[in-house]
Amino acid sequence: MHVERLQHVFEIFGKRAQGKTCDAIEGIIAQGEKIIEDFKGQPAMDAGLASAAQAVEHYEIARYCTLTRWAGDLGLKDAQKFLITALQEETKTDEALTALAEASLNAAAKVATAR
């Protein structure tokens, strides 16, 4: 849905949407791969991967906050609506990851490392 929404935003601007590699996200992915390598088969791996996923969400939230503000400042209400929806979804995903980590992942990792 995010890609579809962003395509609509680009259409509003009369531009063609195209993907680009993001070095920041690539770095977070590399961190996730390192977590898998270091903690494979251990409960800490799940907690670590949840934290890496949250890092991605936080990056996306920051970008959507900025884009939403810019769209509003430019009076692009249609684009702003699409961006607000994406921002809300990213925030909900971040909250869900936090709830999962707090409900089970972090405690399981803590118990396992205390042994």
N, C-alpha and C positions, 0 to 999 in steps of 0.2 A: 504493500500500500504506500510505503514511503516513496518509492521510485515513481509511482503513478502520480502522487501528489506533487512531487518536485517537478515532474514533467508539466503538470498544469501551471505551476508557478513560472517555469521557463516560457511556456506559451503566452502567459500574460505579458511577459517582457518581449515577446516576439523573438526569442532566442531558441536555439537547438540545445537540448540537454545532452550532456556528455559526461561520462564518468572520468574521474581522475584518481590516481593513487594518492593516498594520504599517508605521509611519513609517520604522523602521530599514531594513527590507527595501526599501521604496520608494526610500529614499536610495541604497542599493546598486545598485538597478536604474538609477537616474538616472546613477550613476557609470559603469555599464556602457554606457549610451547615449552618454555623453560620450567614453568610450574609443573606441567605434565611430566617432563623429564625428571625433575627433582623429587616429585611426590607420587609417582605412578603407583597405584594400588593402595594408597594411604588415604584416610579421610581428609587429610589436609589438602589433598589435590582438589577436592570439590570446593572447599572453602576458598582456596586460591583462585580457582577458575571463576567462581562467583565474583570475586573481587576484580578480576580482570574484565569480566563482562560489565561490571559497574563502571570501570574506567572508560569503557567504550560509551556507555550510556551518558556519563558525565560530559564527555567530549561532545556528544551529539546534542545534549541539552544546552551546553554553552553556545553551540553554533545556531541552534534553532532560536534561542533567546535573542541573539544578535540579529538574525535575519527577520524575526518577527518584529522587533523594534524598528529596523530599517524600513520594512514594508509599511508599518504604521506611519513613520515619519514622512514617507514618500506618498502617503495617501492611497496606497495600493491595498485596499480593504479585501479584495478577493484573494490576493496572494497571502495576505496576513491570515486569513481564515484557514487556508491550507497549512500554513506554518504553525499556527496555534494548535491545530489538531495533532500535528506531528510532535510538537513539544509536549503536549499532554500525554501522548502515548509513550514517549521516551521517559517521562517522569513516572508514569505508572509502572513501567518495566523496572526502573531503578528502585521504586518502592517495593515491588515484588521480590527483587533480588535481595534487598535489605531484610525483608521479612523471612525469606528462606534462610539466609545466613544466620539471622538471630534465632530462628526457631529450631534449627538443627545443625546446619553445616559447621558453624563456629564451635559449638559445644562438642560435636563429634571429633573435630580436629584437636581440640584442647584435651579431651579425654585420651585420645590416641597418643598424643605427644607426652602426656603425663606418665605413661606406662614405662 
